[in-house]
Amino acid sequence: MKVVILIDNNPDPEGKFITEHGISIYFEADGLKWLFDVGASPNFGINARRLGINLKEIDYLVLSHTHRDHTGGLEYFLRKNKKAQVIMAPLSRGQLFVSYRKEIHHDITINQQVVKDFEDRFIFADRDLSLSPNVVLIRNIPKVDPLPKANSLLFQTDGEVERMDDFRHEIALVVRVAEGIVLFSGCSHHGLLNILRAATRIFNGENVIAAIGGTHLPDNDWYSEFETPEEITDIANTIVRQYPAMKLITGHCTGHQAQQLFSTILTHRFELFYSGASYIFDVELM
């Protein structure tokens, strides 16, 4: 299975690709071409072209959740690609998403007009869904371990009443390959450990060999305090105990503190991705 990071916050070492606060991941599995998120803008498409990836050939686009840094390139993709089905969680009409990071009101809502205009291209998944023989969409995520503290800055509203974002719109993907399973998660608003728990439930008994995506463990700033070093250390140690074969490949929304602690504890089983990074896993089972 080939995996390519089309865009991320982190720059590539040679400076060939665009970066932005967003994420988009391309991969191939079961003879199909997949896209997981479309970044914050059409910039992911520029990087795809530089990488020799033809967006017109994508079979499925999966949107991890409906925040703009994961859906900003949606209209560009839908106008470029005429065949792909787009899979996302159901979204209420008029529902808005808001961030108060650094005490500033930011509208981070997906462009709902685009969803309406291309509605025939969408599959609105309200449950776990098998998309191909070895690719499963995860909707049912348990809340056993603590959720990321940075969730406290994220809200949803119908235009009148504002409440904490419950992230019912978040989904993940799990892909079975020869050596185990690979998890894809956009921001892990449900918490990485909870999403891993859901992935292993779907493919019972399979080893998690990689988790690719954000962890939503940003650094503290003047306005907010998030996970302590001890709390991040607990997450890393749990990964070591429960998922001893797993490599954590992360970037987007994973702060420097979390990067350093994960790197120290997971050692060679930690990697920081960036725009243009690529990975190969043994071919998927048929």
N, C-alpha and C positions, 0 to 999 in steps of 0.2 A: 504494500500500500504506500503510495506516494503522498506526502503531505507538504504543502507549501504555505508559508505565512505571507499573504499578499500585502497586508499592511498592519502596522503596529506602532505604538508610541516610540519604540526603540529603533534607532538607526542601524543600518547594516554597516559592517566595518569598512567597506569600500565606498560608501556614500552613493550607491547606484540607485537607491529606491526612495520614494517619498515616505515620510512618516506623518502620523497624525494621532490625536487621541481617539483611537478607534481600532477595530480589529476585523480582519477578514481572513478566512482560512480556506484553502482549496485542498481537496483530496480526491483520490480515486479508489473506489472499492466496488466489488461485485460487477465489474465491467462498466460502471457508471462514473460520471464526473459530478462532484458535489462541491457546493460552496456553503460555508458556514459563516454567516454574517457578511455585511457589505460595507463595513467601516462607517465613517462619519460623512463621507462625500464620495464623488466619483473617482477620487485619487487611487483607490484600490485597482480600478480598471487600467490606469496608466501603468502601475506596477505589474499587473497581469500581462499586459502587452510586452513589457520589457523582459518578462520571464518566459515568454513564448506560450502563454496560456490563453486560449481562445474562449472568451466568455460566451460566445454563441453556442458552444458545445456543452455547456453545463446542463445536466439533466435535472438536478434538484438544488434549490436554495433553501437552507434552513436558517431561520432567524431565531437566535437564542433568546432574545427578549425585545421589547419594543422601545428601547431607549435609542436616541438618535445616533450615538456613537457606534451603534451596531447596525443601524438601518438607513443611515444618511445617503448611501449610494443606491438605494432601492430603485428609484425611478430610472436612473441611468442603466442599471442592470436590466430592468424589464423592457426598456426600449431597445437595448442591445441584443438581448436574448429573447427569442420568440417562442421557445418551447418549454422551458423549465417550469416545473411546478414549484411554488413557494409555500413552505410549510411554517406555520407559526401558531402560537396559542390564540384562542378566540379573544377578540378585542371589542369592548363595548363602544358603541358609537359615541363620539364626543368625549371619550375618556382621555384625560391629559396626564402627563407625567412631569414632575417638577423636581429639580435638585436645589438644595440650599447650601451647597458646598461653599465654604468661606462666607457664609451668611448672605449670599447673593442669590436671588431668585432666577433660576435658569429653566426655561421650557425645554425639556429633552424628549418630547413626544415624537414618535414616528409620524411621518406625513400620512395622515389618514385619507387624504384625498387620493393619493397614489394607490392605496389599498382598494379604495372604492372604484377607481377607474379601471383597475386590472383585476377585479374581484374573481373573475373566472379562472385566473391563474393560481388562486390560493387554495390551500387545504388548511382548515382551521382545526388543529388537533386538540381534543379535549381529554385525551388519555394517552398512555404509552402506545406506540404505533410501530409495527414492523414495516420498514420502508423497502427493504430488500433482504435477501437471505441472511446477511451478516451485519446489517445496519438497523439499529433500533432507536427510535426517538423516545426520550424520557420526559414524561409529564408528571408522573407521580413521584415526588421527592419528599422523603420523610424529614421532619424537623426534630431530630434527636440531639445532634450536637449544636452548639451555639451558632447563631447567624452572625455574619460580619457586622461589626459595630457601625461601619460607614453606611449601612442601610438606613440608619436613623435620620440621614439627611435627605432621603428620597421619599417623595409623596406622590399620590395620585388624586385626581379630582375630577368631578363631573362639571366643573365650572362654577359650582356653588359651594359644595362641601369638600374640604380637603382632609385626607387621612393618610396614614403611613402606607407606603407601597407594600402590598402583600406578596408581590412577585408571583402571582398566579400566572403571569404571562411569561415566566422563564421556563425554558426547556433546555435539554442537553442531548447529546448524541453519544451512543456507544457502538463501537465497531469491533467485531470479532475477527482476529487475525490468527495466524498459525500458532503463535506463542501465548495468546491470551486475548485480552480486550484493551482497546484504546478508547479513552473518554475524551470528548470534546465539550468544553463549557465556555460560554462567553465571558461572564463576569463572576459566576459562582455566587450569586446573591443568596442562594439557599445554604451556602457554606460548602466548601470543597468536600469535607468529610461526609456530609449528608448526600451529596451528589454521587460520590464514590459508593456509598451504601446502596443507592438506587441502582447504579450500574451493575454491581455485583449481584443484586437480586435478580436482574433480568437474565444475566448469563451465569447462573448458579454454578459455583465451583471453578469458574475461570479466573486465572490470575490477571490482575490489572497490570499491564506492562508500561502504560504511559497515560498521563493526564495532561491534556494540552488546552491551555486557555488561561484566562485571568482568575485571580483568587479573591479579588475585592478586599485586599489588605493594604490600603494606602498608608503612607506616612502621616504622622501627626502634623498639624500646622498650628498657626497662632489661634485658630478658631475652634479646633476640634481635637479630641484625643480618641484614638482608635485602639486596636489591640496592643497590649503590652508585649515586651519581648518574651515574657514567660508564657503568655497565651499563644503566641506564634510558635514558640518552642514546643508547646504541648501538641499543636497541630502536626508539626514536623515529626515528633516522636510517635504520634499515632500512626502516621503514614509508614514509618519504619517498622512498627510492630504489625500492623494489619495488612500492609501492602508491600511486602519486602522486595517484590520484583518490579515495583513501579518507579518510573522516571517521571518527575514533575518538570514539564516544559511550559514555562509561563512567561508573561511579559505584561500585557495590558492590565492595568489596575492592580498590579503587585508592586508595592513600594520598595524603596531601597532597604529598609529595615527587614522586611519579609524576605527579600532576595538574599540578603547576607545570612540570615538565620537558616533559611532553607538550604543554602549552599553549604554552610558549615555542618549541618546535621545530616543532610542527604548526600553530601559530597558528590561523587560522580553521577548520582541519580537526580541531579538538579541541573537544569539548563535554562538560560534566559533566551527567549526567541526575539526576533526582530524582523522588520520588513525584508522579505526575500529569503528568509531561512527555510531550509527544506530538510525533510526527514524521510527515511525509508523503513518500513516495517515488512516483515515476511508476508508473503501473499496471503490473502484471506482464504478461509476454508470454503469449500463449495458444497 
